[in-house]
Amino acid sequence: MKTLNVEFAPRQPVPLWIWIVLASLLLALAAHQAWLAWNLTGKLKLAERESVELSGQLDRATQQRQEALARAHVELPYAQDAAAVARLAAFPIDRVLGSLEAAQVQGIKLTALDVSATEGSVKAELEFTDNDTLMHYLAELNAGEPKPRWRLIQAQTNASAGAGNTASIGSTWADGGR
Amino acid sequence: MHDLYVGTRMAALCQGGQAIFVAAVNDTDAALAALSPPLAKLGGRSKLRIWLSGGLCRPFIVPAVPGIRGTVEWQRTAAALAPQRTGLAGPCRVWVDAVKGDAPRVAVVMQESWFEQLMAFVEANRTRGHSLASIRPWWADVLRAAHARDPQLRAMATQDCDSLTVLVSAPPNEGGFSLASTLTPVTDRDAAESALARLLLSADVDAAQSLTARLIQQPQEPADAAKAGLAMSALTEWSR
């Protein structure tokens, strides 16, 4: 047999003072939250301003650094001249001339010599009797070199044999003749 | 905490199961009037549990009606059935037991006019510092105590100053109650026993499976009833 929880008493309404206290607490809580939100908003704005200022400072510093690097990379005009003088001084003109003088081959006649010390190159114009002589002369020039230094740039052979054959040969001495 | 018993033939004031005041009366007006002086003498603030007699607060079974949905519909149905099932005239205040599904359930009713009279009494005593804790039928407190004594009990009868209230539990597989009824006026003990025997016979319940509680006007020392925490244990007498 179960029990019966019969009840006819009206439910007691919540007293007014409880509603007032509850409303006051909620109001105070809302005010506190609003104050916190306002405070946080102010701090956020301040942080944003500081962030903008720091970002500006960072941009300026970066720009200054880039400008300094750019200035460092600018090659001064006198530096180019100094480099040219240095390259000229380092050009082994004696070895070039010695190499040409050492290679004595019949049928070869040097007609012009163009030395460009700044580029480290030498270009020679010559007359030759035939192709074999020319090849032999190149072989003589390159004898003793670890790699062939002289090369044939161009050769022009006239139809009449024995005269008028011209050629250009060149060599590079950018490594100082080593 | 103080317990007030209000019936059409008796009024009582108890505290902790002990009777402070007992009076025989002729009607509810006289009962409420009789209780006012002892309440005024209490002094201080107190919560009042009001226990009503079976003649004022009557149970009955609301049958399963197809289509009823929700507590409000059950209460309306019970209010409509109350005059026929309980004999109470006029609008009634209704309490309906909460039961899952569409199974029959117990309803308890009292006359609205009597309830308003009782609330006016409560308001008058509120100004004296006494607040209302509950309004319940006395037989519901007896039912709680009987359940505590023997959960397997099939039937319980409560004879108070003006009525005999009988509750018979349904078979275990059905749950709830198969009979809930108040016979009133019943003031004679022999008449109550005869009526109870007939009801138990019709409900096919052995008398040994029932428990009877009687409200007495002469306070006695609480025995085992006190252990069950009855509100008015000094005015309650148990018998099989």
Contacts between the chains, C-beta under 8 A, distances in Angstrom:
chain1	res1	chain2	res2	distance
A	1	B	143	7.4
A	1	B	146	7.1
A	1	B	147	5.8
A	1	B	151	7.0
A	1	B	152	7.7
A	1	B	153	4.7
A	1	B	154	6.9
A	1	B	155	7.8
A	1	B	156	6.5
A	1	B	167	7.1
A	1	B	169	4.1
A	1	B	177	7.9
A	2	B	147	7.0
A	2	B	169	7.1
A	2	B	175	7.7
A	2	B	176	7.3
A	2	B	177	7.9
A	3	B	140	7.6
A	3	B	143	5.7
A	3	B	144	4.8
A	3	B	147	4.9
A	4	B	59	7.7
A	4	B	97	5.9
A	4	B	106	6.0
A	4	B	108	7.3
A	4	B	140	5.4
A	4	B	143	6.1
A	5	B	140	7.6
A	6	B	57	7.6
A	6	B	95	5.2
A	6	B	108	4.9
A	6	B	136	5.1
A	6	B	137	5.8
A	6	B	140	4.6
A	7	B	95	6.8
A	7	B	134	6.0
A	7	B	135	7.1
A	7	B	136	6.2
A	8	B	57	7.6
A	8	B	93	6.3
A	8	B	95	6.3
A	8	B	110	6.7
A	8	B	115	6.8
A	8	B	135	4.1
A	8	B	136	6.9
A	9	B	50	7.8
A	9	B	132	5.5
A	9	B	133	7.1
A	9	B	134	4.9
A	9	B	135	4.4
A	10	B	119	7.6
A	12	B	132	7.9
